[in-house]
Amino acid sequence: MPDLKPTPKTQWNVGYWLLAMMAFVALQNWWQASRTVEVVPSGVFKTALAEGRVSEVTVGETTITGKLKSPEAGGKTVIVANRVEPDLAERLSRYGVPWTRVVESTFVRDLLSWVAPALVFFGLWFFLIRRNARRQGMGMGSFMSIGKSRAKVCSCSGTSRPARPTIRPR
């Protein structure tokens, strides 16, 4: 009967294919969004809304998305602007200077706040367990190698004493 277990080489190949497919989907998603979505300042968004070019508006936590009635030059069908508080927008528009709001990405900070403590705990656990394993005479082994002894149980026969099992290494 053939062995159906995946070899490490097969597992790596499957992993590479999955990674390549995820990268391809992400690249396709980015390309499609760059062709249809235009990021504009809030003033331009308000102008498009006042001119009646926007058919639908979606208000998010940090952005306002507008679906255009007809595509603009370049094939853009959606415009997106960062949300700005109305009183701040009025104060800034008095001066006639173009302005926009920037949303700061906290992805790396959030990722590190979850991953870094886990890595620290894993590192401490790994080194402390390894140190304890050496102290207990297991060498570079682990706690799971306790039951893997190769000793045989032999009984002494042909003696006047009752047989006592002794352990002899192979």
SVG drawing of the C-alpha trace seen along z (x, -y; Angstrom):
<svg xmlns="http://www.w3.org/2000/svg" viewBox="-28 -84 50 108">
<polyline fill="none" stroke="black" stroke-width="0.4" points="0.0,0.0 1.5,-3.3 2.3,-5.9 -0.1,-8.8 1.6,-11.1 2.6,-14.5 6.4,-14.9 7.9,-18.2 8.6,-19.1 5.0,-18.7 3.8,-20.8 6.2,-23.6 4.9,-23.5 1.3,-23.7 2.2,-26.6 3.9,-28.5 0.9,-28.0 -1.5,-29.3 0.8,-32.3 1.0,-33.0 -2.8,-32.8 -3.3,-35.2 -0.8,-37.6 -2.5,-37.4 -5.9,-38.2 -4.5,-41.1 -2.8,-42.5 -5.9,-42.1 -8.1,-43.8 -5.6,-46.7 -5.5,-47.1 -9.3,-47.1 -9.7,-49.6 -7.1,-52.0 -8.9,-52.0 -12.4,-52.8 -11.8,-54.7 -10.4,-58.2 -9.4,-59.7 -10.3,-63.4 -10.2,-66.2 -13.4,-66.9 -13.9,-70.2 -13.9,-68.4 -16.4,-65.8 -18.7,-68.6 -18.5,-70.2 -19.4,-67.0 -22.3,-66.5 -23.5,-70.1 -23.3,-69.7 -25.4,-66.5 -22.8,-64.1 -23.1,-61.8 -25.9,-59.2 -25.2,-57.4 -23.3,-58.4 -21.9,-56.0 -20.6,-57.5 -18.0,-55.5 -16.2,-56.1 -13.3,-57.9 -14.4,-58.3 -17.3,-59.4 -17.7,-57.3 -19.8,-58.6 -20.9,-56.6 -20.9,-58.8 -23.9,-58.8 -21.6,-58.6 -17.9,-57.7 -15.4,-60.5 -12.4,-60.8 -10.2,-57.8 -13.1,-55.5 -13.4,-56.5 -16.9,-55.5 -16.3,-56.1 -14.9,-59.1 -13.7,-58.8 -12.9,-61.6 -11.9,-61.7 -14.5,-62.9 -13.9,-66.3 -16.0,-67.9 -18.4,-70.5 -17.2,-73.4 -13.6,-72.8 -14.4,-72.6 -16.2,-75.9 -13.3,-77.6 -10.7,-76.2 -12.8,-77.1 -12.8,-80.8 -9.1,-81.1 -9.4,-79.7 -6.5,-77.3 -6.9,-73.7 -6.9,-71.3 -7.5,-67.6 -7.6,-65.2 -5.1,-62.4 -6.1,-59.1 -3.2,-57.6 -2.8,-53.8 -2.5,-52.0 -2.1,-48.5 1.5,-48.0 1.0,-49.3 -2.0,-47.1 -0.3,-44.1 2.8,-44.6 0.7,-45.0 -0.8,-41.6 2.2,-39.7 5.1,-41.1 3.8,-39.9 3.1,-36.5 6.6,-36.2 8.1,-37.3 6.1,-34.7 6.9,-32.0 10.6,-32.9 10.7,-32.8 8.8,-29.6 11.1,-28.0 14.3,-28.9 13.1,-28.0 11.7,-24.6 15.0,-23.9 17.0,-24.8 14.9,-22.6 15.2,-19.7 19.0,-19.8 18.9,-19.9 16.7,-16.8 19.2,-14.9 17.1,-14.8 19.8,-16.4 18.3,-18.2 15.2,-16.1 11.8,-17.2 9.3,-16.1 7.7,-13.8 10.9,-11.7 10.4,-10.2 8.5,-7.1 10.9,-6.3 13.4,-4.2 14.9,-1.2 15.5,0.9 14.4,4.6 12.9,6.3 14.7,9.6 14.0,12.3 16.7,14.4 15.9,18.1 17.7,21.1 18.4,19.7 17.1,20.7 15.8,17.2 12.5,16.1 12.8,14.3 13.2,10.6 13.0,8.6 16.1,6.6 16.4,3.9 19.3,4.2 19.9,1.7 19.9,3.1"/>
</svg>
